[in-house]
Amino acid sequence: MEITGRLAGNAEIKKTKDNKEVVSFTMVVNDYYKPKDGNAVEFTEFIKCSYWMGTKIAATLLKGSIVTVSGRIYLSQYTDKSGEKQAYLAFHCNGVKIISKAKQGAAREAVPENTPEHVDDLPF
């Protein structure tokens, strides 16, 4: 499967409990549909991506870049701090192709951590 979208933030390199490194980033995909009444309905999907093939690509995955990822999509869930179950779309990337780089001069600044803390529990 392939998905094309814009990066919501700079890629980050994270480590699992087993000390394996993974490149994590979030893609934003905008889409719309037009029901029979004729009024277009727009929606946005946020997809958390993991790339396990190497970490060098992280330096080029900057906020605003447009990328196409290939791999498999899945639904992931976790229990938040208040005990509520939450779910989100995730994508295990086998390949990443940069379609358009972020604007010149985009700074690699720290991105707030929005990923659930269970990343270390991944079975990879």
VEXDO-726511 format. One record per residue: residue number from 1; residue in one letter; x, y, z of N, C-alpha, C in turn. Coordinates in pm, whole numbers, always signed. Layout:
% VEXDO-726511
<site NUM, "A", <X, Y, Z>, <X, Y, Z>, <X, Y, Z>>
...
This chain:
% VEXDO-726511
<site 1, "M", <+85, -116, +0>, <+0, +0, +0>, <+90, +123, +0>>
<site 2, "E", <+47, +227, -68>, <+119, +354, -68>, <+26, +466, -25>>
<site 3, "I", <+82, +557, +52>, <+8, +674, +98>, <+97, +796, +79>>
<site 4, "T", <+37, +904, +28>, <+110, +1029, +11>, <+49, +1134, +102>>
<site 5, "G", <+135, +1208, +172>, <+87, +1312, +262>, <+198, +1407, +301>>
<site 6, "R", <+164, +1503, +382>, <+258, +1605, +428>, <+298, +1573, +572>>
<site 7, "L", <+425, +1596, +605>, <+472, +1569, +741>, <+423, +1675, +837>>
<site 8, "A", <+366, +1631, +948>, <+312, +1722, +1049>, <+420, +1778, +1140>>
<site 9, "G", <+536, +1716, +1140>, <+647, +1761, +1223>, <+775, +1695, +1176>>
<site 10, "N", <+886, +1734, +1232>, <+1015, +1673, +1199>, <+1019, +1529, +1249>>
<site 11, "A", <+1084, +1442, +1174>, <+1100, +1303, +1216>, <+1188, +1296, +1339>>
<site 12, "E", <+1165, +1196, +1421>, <+1244, +1174, +1542>, <+1299, +1033, +1540>>
<site 13, "I", <+1417, +1015, +1598>, <+1473, +882, +1614>, <+1446, +839, +1758>>
<site 14, "K", <+1381, +725, +1773>, <+1347, +672, +1906>, <+1412, +536, +1923>>
<site 15, "K", <+1424, +494, +2047>, <+1481, +363, +2078>, <+1379, +281, +2154>>
<site 16, "T", <+1377, +152, +2123>, <+1289, +59, +2195>, <+1361, +8, +2319>>
<site 17, "K", <+1291, -73, +2398>, <+1353, -134, +2516>, <+1473, -220, +2476>>
<site 18, "D", <+1467, -278, +2357>, <+1575, -364, +2307>, <+1687, -283, +2241>>
<site 19, "N", <+1682, -151, +2255>, <+1782, -60, +2200>, <+1783, -56, +2046>>
<site 20, "K", <+1673, -94, +1983>, <+1660, -82, +1838>, <+1613, +60, +1808>>
<site 21, "E", <+1665, +116, +1698>, <+1627, +252, +1660>, <+1518, +250, +1553>>
<site 22, "V", <+1428, +345, +1564>, <+1319, +360, +1468>, <+1300, +508, +1439>>
<site 23, "V", <+1272, +540, +1313>, <+1241, +677, +1275>, <+1089, +692, +1282>>
<site 24, "S", <+1043, +785, +1363>, <+899, +808, +1381>, <+861, +945, +1327>>
<site 25, "F", <+748, +949, +1256>, <+696, +1075, +1206>, <+547, +1061, +1183>>
<site 26, "T", <+480, +1175, +1174>, <+335, +1175, +1151>, <+305, +1241, +1018>>
<site 27, "M", <+225, +1172, +937>, <+180, +1225, +808>, <+38, +1277, +822>>
<site 28, "V", <+8, +1381, +746>, <-127, +1435, +740>, <-178, +1415, +598>>
<site 29, "V", <-296, +1354, +586>, <-357, +1330, +456>, <-492, +1399, +454>>
<site 30, "N", <-509, +1494, +362>, <-636, +1564, +346>, <-713, +1500, +232>>
<site 31, "D", <-843, +1486, +249>, <-927, +1427, +145>, <-1067, +1486, +156>>
<site 32, "Y", <-1151, +1451, +62>, <-1290, +1496, +67>, <-1376, +1399, -12>>
<site 33, "Y", <-1504, +1407, +13>, <-1600, +1332, -68>, <-1722, +1420, -87>>
<site 34, "K", <-1800, +1389, -188>, <-1916, +1468, -220>, <-2039, +1377, -216>>
<site 35, "P", <-2120, +1387, -109>, <-2241, +1305, -101>, <-2347, +1352, -201>>
<site 36, "K", <-2454, +1282, -206>, <-2559, +1311, -303>, <-2615, +1453, -291>>
<site 37, "D", <-2612, +1512, -170>, <-2667, +1647, -155>, <-2578, +1754, -219>>
<site 38, "G", <-2456, +1714, -263>, <-2371, +1806, -338>, <-2275, +1889, -256>>
<site 39, "N", <-2285, +1887, -124>, <-2194, +1965, -40>, <-2070, +1881, -8>>
<site 40, "A", <-1955, +1929, -52>, <-1831, +1856, -29>, <-1799, +1852, +120>>
<site 41, "V", <-1755, +1735, +165>, <-1715, +1715, +304>, <-1566, +1688, +305>>
<site 42, "E", <-1490, +1777, +370>, <-1346, +1761, +379>, <-1311, +1697, +513>>
<site 43, "F", <-1204, +1616, +513>, <-1157, +1557, +638>, <-1006, +1539, +632>>
<site 44, "T", <-946, +1527, +749>, <-802, +1513, +762>, <-772, +1390, +847>>
<site 45, "E", <-677, +1309, +801>, <-632, +1192, +876>, <-487, +1213, +917>>
<site 46, "F", <-456, +1180, +1041>, <-319, +1182, +1091>, <-273, +1038, +1104>>
<site 47, "I", <-159, +1005, +1044>, <-109, +868, +1042>, <+32, +866, +1102>>
<site 48, "K", <+48, +791, +1210>, <+179, +779, +1274>, <+260, +673, +1202>>
<site 49, "C", <+378, +711, +1156>, <+460, +622, +1073>, <+586, +579, +1147>>
<site 50, "S", <+628, +455, +1120>, <+752, +400, +1175>, <+835, +345, +1061>>
<site 51, "Y", <+962, +386, +1056>, <+1055, +338, +955>, <+1174, +275, +1026>>
<site 52, "W", <+1192, +144, +1007>, <+1291, +66, +1081>, <+1416, +35, +1000>>
<site 53, "M", <+1425, +78, +874>, <+1531, +37, +784>, <+1663, +113, +803>>
<site 54, "G", <+1663, +220, +878>, <+1783, +301, +900>, <+1743, +439, +947>>
<site 55, "T", <+1834, +506, +1014>, <+1800, +635, +1074>, <+1849, +756, +996>>
<site 56, "K", <+1932, +736, +894>, <+1986, +850, +819>, <+1877, +935, +754>>
<site 57, "I", <+1768, +874, +717>, <+1660, +946, +649>, <+1594, +1050, +740>>
<site 58, "A", <+1606, +1034, +871>, <+1541, +1125, +965>, <+1580, +1270, +943>>
<site 59, "A", <+1704, +1294, +904>, <+1752, +1431, +884>, <+1683, +1502, +769>>
<site 60, "T", <+1627, +1427, +675>, <+1562, +1487, +558>, <+1410, +1492, +571>>
<site 61, "L", <+1356, +1428, +672>, <+1210, +1427, +691>, <+1170, +1542, +782>>
<site 62, "L", <+1151, +1659, +720>, <+1120, +1781, +793>, <+974, +1820, +779>>
<site 63, "K", <+925, +1889, +879>, <+787, +1938, +880>, <+756, +2009, +749>>
<site 64, "G", <+644, +1973, +687>, <+600, +2037, +564>, <+638, +1962, +438>>
<site 65, "S", <+733, +1869, +447>, <+772, +1789, +330>, <+657, +1700, +287>>
<site 66, "I", <+648, +1673, +159>, <+549, +1579, +108>, <+621, +1450, +76>>
<site 67, "V", <+570, +1339, +130>, <+633, +1209, +111>, <+530, +1105, +70>>
<site 68, "T", <+579, +1001, +4>, <+499, +882, -24>, <+564, +768, +52>>
<site 69, "V", <+486, +699, +133>, <+536, +585, +208>, <+472, +458, +152>>
<site 70, "S", <+548, +351, +153>, <+494, +221, +113>, <+511, +125, +229>>
<site 71, "G", <+417, +37, +245>, <+421, -58, +355>, <+281, -104, +390>>
<site 72, "R", <+254, -114, +520>, <+122, -161, +563>, <+64, -70, +670>>
<site 73, "I", <-65, -51, +662>, <-135, +33, +759>, <-205, -57, +860>>
<site 74, "Y", <-216, -8, +983>, <-286, -84, +1086>, <-344, +11, +1189>>
<site 75, "L", <-434, -39, +1268>, <-495, +38, +1376>, <-426, -1, +1505>>
<site 76, "S", <-380, +96, +1580>, <-313, +70, +1707>, <-395, +131, +1819>>
<site 77, "Q", <-386, +72, +1936>, <-462, +125, +2048>, <-377, +125, +2174>>
<site 78, "Y", <-417, +208, +2269>, <-350, +217, +2397>, <-449, +270, +2498>>
<site 79, "T", <-415, +260, +2624>, <-497, +313, +2731>, <-429, +440, +2782>>
<site 80, "D", <-502, +552, +2780>, <-442, +679, +2823>, <-434, +686, +2975>>
<site 81, "K", <-380, +796, +3025>, <-356, +812, +3168>, <-483, +809, +3250>>
<site 82, "S", <-595, +845, +3187>, <-722, +844, +3261>, <-793, +709, +3251>>
<site 83, "G", <-729, +611, +3187>, <-787, +477, +3178>, <-875, +454, +3057>>
<site 84, "E", <-888, +555, +2971>, <-972, +543, +2851>, <-893, +479, +2737>>
<site 85, "K", <-958, +393, +2661>, <-894, +333, +2545>, <-894, +435, +2430>>
<site 86, "Q", <-779, +446, +2362>, <-763, +536, +2249>, <-711, +455, +2131>>
<site 87, "A", <-739, +500, +2010>, <-691, +431, +1890>, <-641, +535, +1790>>
<site 88, "Y", <-548, +491, +1704>, <-496, +578, +1600>, <-448, +494, +1484>>
<site 89, "L", <-440, +557, +1365>, <-387, +489, +1247>, <-235, +493, +1252>>
<site 90, "A", <-174, +381, +1217>, <-28, +372, +1215>, <+13, +305, +1084>>
<site 91, "F", <+137, +331, +1044>, <+187, +279, +918>, <+328, +227, +938>>
<site 92, "H", <+350, +101, +905>, <+483, +40, +911>, <+546, +58, +773>>
<site 93, "C", <+643, +147, +763>, <+701, +184, +633>, <+812, +89, +591>>
<site 94, "N", <+803, +41, +469>, <+912, -34, +407>, <+995, +58, +319>>
<site 95, "G", <+934, +167, +275>, <+1001, +264, +189>, <+944, +403, +209>>
<site 96, "V", <+1030, +503, +191>, <+989, +643, +201>, <+1048, +716, +82>>
<site 97, "K", <+963, +786, +7>, <+1008, +864, -108>, <+969, +1010, -84>>
<site 98, "I", <+1067, +1098, -91>, <+1041, +1241, -71>, <+995, +1301, -203>>
<site 99, "I", <+874, +1354, -205>, <+815, +1414, -325>, <+851, +1562, -332>>
<site 100, "S", <+841, +1630, -220>, <+871, +1773, -214>, <+931, +1803, -77>>
<site 101, "K", <+1047, +1867, -77>, <+1112, +1900, +49>, <+1045, +2018, +115>>
<site 102, "A", <+1064, +2029, +247>, <+1012, +2144, +321>, <+1076, +2270, +267>>
<site 103, "K", <+1012, +2384, +291>, <+1064, +2512, +244>, <+1206, +2533, +291>>
<site 104, "Q", <+1286, +2600, +209>, <+1425, +2631, +241>, <+1432, +2703, +376>>
<site 105, "G", <+1526, +2663, +458>, <+1544, +2729, +587>, <+1456, +2674, +697>>
<site 106, "A", <+1382, +2566, +671>, <+1301, +2507, +778>, <+1394, +2455, +887>>
<site 107, "A", <+1374, +2502, +1007>, <+1464, +2465, +1117>, <+1424, +2329, +1173>>
<site 108, "R", <+1524, +2251, +1211>, <+1500, +2125, +1281>, <+1487, +2159, +1429>>
<site 109, "E", <+1366, +2191, +1469>, <+1343, +2227, +1608>, <+1279, +2110, +1680>>
<site 110, "A", <+1284, +2112, +1808>, <+1225, +2005, +1888>, <+1074, +2004, +1865>>
<site 111, "V", <+1021, +1886, +1844>, <+877, +1869, +1822>, <+820, +1811, +1950>>
<site 112, "P", <+709, +1865, +2002>, <+650, +1810, +2123>, <+617, +1662, +2105>>
<site 113, "E", <+638, +1588, +2208>, <+614, +1445, +2204>, <+465, +1418, +2214>>
<site 114, "N", <+406, +1373, +2103>, <+263, +1341, +2101>, <+239, +1192, +2091>>
<site 115, "T", <+345, +1114, +2080>, <+331, +971, +2062>, <+305, +906, +2197>>
<site 116, "P", <+210, +815, +2204>, <+184, +746, +2330>, <+310, +676, +2380>>
<site 117, "E", <+320, +662, +2509>, <+441, +609, +2569>, <+461, +460, +2540>>
<site 118, "H", <+367, +394, +2480>, <+377, +250, +2457>, <+465, +213, +2335>>
<site 119, "V", <+532, +309, +2274>, <+617, +281, +2159>, <+720, +175, +2194>>
<site 120, "D", <+768, +176, +2319>, <+867, +78, +2361>, <+812, -64, +2366>>
<site 121, "D", <+681, -78, +2361>, <+620, -210, +2368>, <+602, -275, +2232>>
<site 122, "L", <+649, -210, +2124>, <+633, -268, +1991>, <+709, -399, +1983>>
<site 123, "P", <+652, -499, +1914>, <+713, -632, +1910>, <+826, -646, +1811>>
<site 124, "F", <+878, -540, +1754>, <+981, -550, +1650>, <+1119, -547, +1709>>
